[in-house]
Amino acid sequence: MKSLVIGGAGFIGSHLVDRLVSRGPVTVIDNLSSGRREFINPRATLIKCDAVSGFYLDPPGHFDICFHLAANPDARHALTMTRTDLDQGTVATYNALEACRVAGVKRFFFASSGTVYGNTSKLCAEGDLGNLPISLYGASKLSGEAMVSAFCECFGLEGYICRFGNVVGSRATHGCIVDFLKQLKETGRLVVSGDGSQRKPYLHVSDCVDAILNVIDHAEGNPAVYNVAPVSSTTVRDIASCCAKDRPIEYGTGGKGWPGDVGESHLSNAKLLAEIGWSTKMTSDHAVQLAIEELRS
């Protein structure tokens, strides 16, 4: 299997590349803005390129499948630079789809997010989109899903979409665990945005990559859309306590860390289990604990 991984030098992408190299040749497209060259498996080929600017695949027909994981890794950045998710999310996804259409790449995987469900305490299944996204990041993911669906219908693409919970683990460069550990290292104390009641399902990157491979091997439907997350969830207060141990923690107020932050998220994995027979190996708490240990080291 000849694979193209857009964003393959990033957190999830580099872990995926580590698994894909055993299946065949892997080419990584990454501008290295947040991804790191040292994350890329030595058996993969890097093309330094910016998906936002657009690109073409030469020669046509060279790749069997494209995995599109490039995106803005820091949702809060859009609060000051509002074009960020439009460019790095919506535009980059269109460019990836168009490059695949022109080059005749027939299979396309898109990394989406549970943020497409907005802010709700309800358990969300794949057909539940009654609550629209509340962040620009979530909006870009929803528009990306729509474009994948349209390319599948109009151009015969075979599409796969996974809506991930909060992915954590080694090589992460953003997220509350990274932020907390940096704070503690620099100041010896922890200041948390919000009251810590925010609750979300945390998915370890090893489970995340395993799900991706199971989806492309066994998915049903076109585009095939699946939630990927443990049924359990973890609060920010619990994460802060695990990171800080005995050091002081100061909490803010309110159930959100910043405007657009999803205060509560719960993803149903029933479809993934029923159609593919796959579920996460780790609970949300286990994923968080392992990720803290990995990032500390």
C-alpha positions as CSV (number, residue, x, y, z in Angstrom):
1,M,0.0,0.0,0.0
2,K,1.5,3.3,-1.1
3,S,0.4,5.9,1.4
4,L,0.5,9.7,1.5
5,V,0.2,11.3,4.9
6,I,-0.5,15.0,5.0
7,G,0.6,16.3,8.4
8,G,2.8,13.2,8.9
9,A,5.4,15.1,11.0
10,G,2.8,16.1,13.6
11,F,1.5,14.4,16.7
12,I,-1.0,11.9,15.4
13,G,0.4,11.8,11.9
14,S,3.9,10.7,12.9
15,H,2.5,7.8,15.0
16,L,0.4,6.8,12.0
17,V,3.5,6.8,9.8
18,D,5.3,4.5,12.2
19,R,2.5,1.9,11.6
20,L,2.1,2.5,7.9
21,V,5.7,1.9,6.9
22,S,5.2,-1.9,7.5
23,R,2.5,-1.8,4.9
24,G,4.5,-0.2,2.1
25,P,6.1,3.1,0.9
26,V,5.0,6.2,2.9
27,T,5.4,9.8,1.7
28,V,4.9,12.6,4.2
29,I,3.7,16.1,3.2
30,D,4.3,18.6,6.0
31,N,5.4,22.3,6.3
32,L,7.0,21.6,9.7
33,S,5.2,24.6,11.3
34,S,4.1,22.5,14.2
35,G,5.3,19.0,13.2
36,R,8.9,18.0,13.7
37,R,11.4,16.4,11.3
38,E,12.7,14.2,14.1
39,F,9.2,12.7,14.6
40,I,9.2,11.3,11.0
41,N,10.0,7.6,10.7
42,P,13.4,7.2,8.8
43,R,11.7,4.7,6.4
44,A,9.3,7.5,5.2
45,T,10.0,10.2,2.6
46,L,9.4,13.8,3.5
47,I,8.2,16.4,1.0
48,K,8.3,19.8,2.7
49,C,5.2,21.5,1.4
50,D,2.3,23.7,2.7
51,A,-1.1,22.2,2.1
52,V,-2.7,25.7,2.5
53,S,-0.9,26.9,-0.6
54,G,-2.0,23.9,-2.6
55,F,0.0,21.1,-4.3
56,Y,0.0,18.5,-7.0
57,L,1.0,14.9,-6.8
58,D,3.4,13.8,-9.5
59,P,3.3,11.2,-11.0
60,P,-0.5,10.7,-11.0
61,G,-1.7,7.3,-9.8
62,H,1.3,6.9,-7.5
63,F,-0.6,6.7,-4.2
64,D,-3.3,4.2,-3.1
65,I,-4.6,6.2,-0.2
66,C,-4.2,9.7,1.3
67,F,-4.4,10.4,5.1
68,H,-5.2,14.0,5.8
69,L,-4.3,14.9,9.4
70,A,-2.9,18.5,8.9
71,A,-4.8,21.1,10.9
72,N,-4.3,24.0,13.3
73,P,-3.1,22.2,16.5
74,D,-4.1,25.0,18.9
75,A,-7.8,25.8,18.8
76,R,-7.3,29.0,21.0
77,H,-5.0,30.5,18.3
78,A,-8.1,31.3,16.2
79,L,-9.3,33.7,18.9
80,T,-6.7,36.2,17.8
81,M,-6.1,35.0,14.2
82,T,-9.6,34.1,12.9
83,R,-8.4,32.9,9.5
84,T,-6.3,30.2,11.0
85,D,-8.8,27.4,10.9
86,L,-10.3,28.6,7.6
87,D,-6.8,28.3,6.0
88,Q,-5.3,25.4,7.9
89,G,-8.5,23.5,8.1
90,T,-11.1,24.2,5.3
91,V,-8.8,25.4,2.5
92,A,-6.1,22.8,3.2
93,T,-8.7,20.0,3.2
94,Y,-10.1,21.2,-0.2
95,N,-6.5,21.4,-1.6
96,A,-5.8,17.8,-0.4
97,L,-9.0,16.5,-1.9
98,E,-8.4,18.3,-5.2
99,A,-4.8,17.1,-5.4
100,C,-6.1,13.5,-4.9
101,R,-8.8,14.0,-7.5
102,V,-6.4,15.2,-10.2
103,A,-3.8,12.5,-9.4
104,G,-6.4,9.7,-9.3
105,V,-6.0,8.8,-5.6
106,K,-9.2,7.0,-4.9
107,R,-9.1,6.5,-1.1
108,F,-9.1,9.5,1.4
109,F,-9.0,9.5,5.2
110,F,-10.0,12.7,7.0
111,A,-9.2,13.3,10.7
112,S,-12.2,15.0,12.2
113,S,-13.2,15.8,15.8
114,G,-15.9,15.5,18.4
115,T,-16.0,19.3,18.3
116,V,-18.4,19.0,15.4
117,Y,-21.1,18.1,17.9
118,G,-20.8,21.5,19.7
119,N,-21.2,21.8,23.5
120,T,-23.6,19.2,24.9
121,S,-23.9,16.8,27.9
122,K,-25.7,14.2,25.7
123,L,-24.0,11.1,24.3
124,C,-23.5,11.9,20.6
125,A,-23.7,9.3,17.9
126,E,-22.6,9.8,14.3
127,G,-26.1,11.1,13.1
128,D,-26.4,13.6,16.0
129,L,-25.4,17.0,14.6
130,G,-28.3,19.1,16.1
131,N,-25.8,21.2,18.1
132,L,-23.5,23.0,15.7
133,P,-19.8,23.7,16.5
134,I,-19.0,26.5,18.8
135,S,-15.3,26.9,17.9
136,L,-13.7,27.9,14.6
137,Y,-11.7,24.7,14.8
138,G,-14.9,22.6,15.0
139,A,-16.5,24.6,12.2
140,S,-13.5,23.9,9.9
141,K,-13.8,20.1,10.7
142,L,-17.5,20.1,9.9
143,S,-16.8,21.8,6.6
144,G,-14.0,19.4,5.9
145,E,-16.4,16.5,6.4
146,A,-18.9,18.0,4.0
147,M,-16.3,18.4,1.3
148,V,-15.2,14.8,1.7
149,S,-18.8,13.7,1.3
150,A,-19.2,15.9,-1.8
151,F,-16.0,14.6,-3.4
152,C,-17.2,11.0,-2.7
153,E,-20.5,11.7,-4.5
154,C,-19.2,13.8,-7.4
155,F,-15.8,12.2,-8.2
156,G,-16.1,8.6,-7.0
157,L,-13.8,9.0,-4.0
158,E,-13.8,6.4,-1.2
159,G,-13.9,8.4,2.0
160,Y,-13.2,7.7,5.6
161,I,-13.9,10.1,8.5
162,C,-13.1,9.6,12.1
163,R,-14.3,12.0,14.8
164,F,-11.7,11.8,17.5
165,G,-12.0,12.5,21.2
166,N,-9.1,14.5,22.7
167,V,-6.0,12.7,21.6
168,V,-3.1,12.5,24.1
169,G,0.2,10.8,24.3
170,S,3.9,11.2,23.4
171,R,4.9,13.8,20.8
172,A,1.9,16.0,21.6
173,T,2.8,19.7,21.3
174,H,-0.5,21.2,22.4
175,G,-3.3,20.5,24.8
176,C,-4.0,20.9,28.5
177,I,-1.5,18.2,29.6
178,V,1.3,19.9,27.7
179,D,0.2,23.3,29.0
180,F,0.0,22.1,32.6
181,L,3.4,20.3,32.6
182,K,5.0,23.4,31.1
183,Q,3.5,25.7,33.7
184,L,4.7,23.4,36.5
185,K,8.2,23.2,35.1
186,E,8.4,27.0,34.8
187,T,6.7,28.2,37.9
188,G,6.2,25.2,40.2
189,R,2.5,25.9,40.4
190,L,-0.6,25.5,38.2
191,V,-3.2,28.1,37.1
192,V,-6.2,26.4,35.4
193,S,-8.6,28.3,33.0
194,G,-12.1,27.6,34.1
195,D,-13.3,25.8,37.2
196,G,-11.9,22.4,36.1
197,S,-15.4,20.9,35.6
198,Q,-14.8,20.6,31.8
199,R,-15.3,16.9,31.0
200,K,-14.2,15.1,27.8
201,P,-13.2,11.7,26.5
202,Y,-9.4,11.4,26.2
203,L,-8.1,9.0,23.5
204,H,-4.5,7.7,23.7
205,V,-2.7,8.1,20.4
206,S,-1.9,4.4,20.1
207,D,-5.7,3.7,20.3
208,C,-6.3,6.5,17.8
209,V,-3.9,5.1,15.2
210,D,-5.2,1.5,15.7
211,A,-8.7,2.8,15.0
212,I,-7.6,4.6,11.8
213,L,-6.1,1.4,10.4
214,N,-9.2,-0.7,11.4
215,V,-11.5,1.8,9.7
216,I,-9.6,1.8,6.4
217,D,-9.5,-2.0,6.4
218,H,-13.1,-2.7,7.4
219,A,-15.3,0.4,7.1
220,E,-18.8,0.3,5.7
221,G,-20.5,3.1,3.8
222,N,-19.1,6.0,1.7
223,P,-18.1,8.2,3.3
224,A,-17.7,5.9,6.3
225,V,-18.1,8.1,9.5
226,Y,-17.1,6.9,12.9
227,N,-16.7,8.3,16.4
228,V,-13.4,7.2,17.9
229,A,-13.2,7.7,21.7
230,P,-13.6,5.7,24.9
231,V,-17.1,5.7,26.4
232,S,-15.6,7.2,29.7
233,S,-14.5,10.8,30.2
234,T,-12.1,12.8,32.4
235,T,-12.4,16.2,34.0
236,V,-9.8,18.9,33.7
237,R,-9.7,19.0,37.5
238,D,-8.6,15.3,37.5
239,I,-5.9,16.0,34.9
240,A,-4.6,19.0,36.8
241,S,-4.4,16.9,40.0
242,C,-2.5,14.2,38.2
243,C,-0.1,16.7,36.7
244,A,0.5,18.8,39.8
245,K,0.6,16.0,42.4
246,D,1.2,18.0,45.7
247,R,1.9,21.4,44.1
248,P,-0.6,24.2,44.4
249,I,-3.4,24.6,41.9
250,E,-5.5,27.8,41.3
251,Y,-8.8,27.4,39.4
252,G,-10.7,30.1,37.6
253,T,-14.5,30.3,37.2
254,G,-17.0,28.9,34.7
255,G,-17.3,25.6,32.9
256,K,-15.2,26.7,29.9
257,G,-11.5,27.5,29.6
258,W,-11.9,30.1,26.9
259,P,-14.5,31.2,24.3
260,G,-15.2,28.3,22.0
261,D,-14.0,25.7,24.5
262,V,-16.3,22.7,24.6
263,G,-17.1,22.3,28.3
264,E,-18.6,18.8,28.0
265,S,-18.3,16.1,25.3
266,H,-19.4,12.5,25.2
267,L,-19.0,10.3,22.1
268,S,-20.8,7.1,21.4
269,N,-18.6,4.3,20.0
270,A,-21.5,1.9,19.4
271,K,-21.3,2.2,15.6
272,L,-17.6,1.4,15.5
273,L,-18.1,-1.5,17.8
274,A,-21.1,-2.9,15.9
275,E,-19.7,-2.5,12.3
276,I,-16.0,-3.2,12.8
277,G,-15.8,-4.9,16.2
278,W,-13.3,-2.4,17.6
279,S,-13.2,-0.3,20.7
280,T,-10.4,1.5,22.6
281,K,-8.1,-0.6,24.8
282,M,-7.7,2.3,27.3
283,T,-10.3,4.2,29.4
284,S,-10.1,8.0,29.3
285,D,-8.4,8.1,32.7
286,H,-5.9,5.5,31.7
287,A,-5.1,7.4,28.5
288,V,-4.5,10.6,30.5
289,Q,-2.3,8.9,33.1
290,L,-0.1,7.2,30.4
291,A,0.1,10.4,28.4
292,I,1.3,12.4,31.5
293,E,4.0,9.8,32.1
294,E,5.1,9.9,28.5
295,L,5.2,13.7,28.3
296,R,7.0,14.1,31.6
297,S,9.9,12.0,30.2
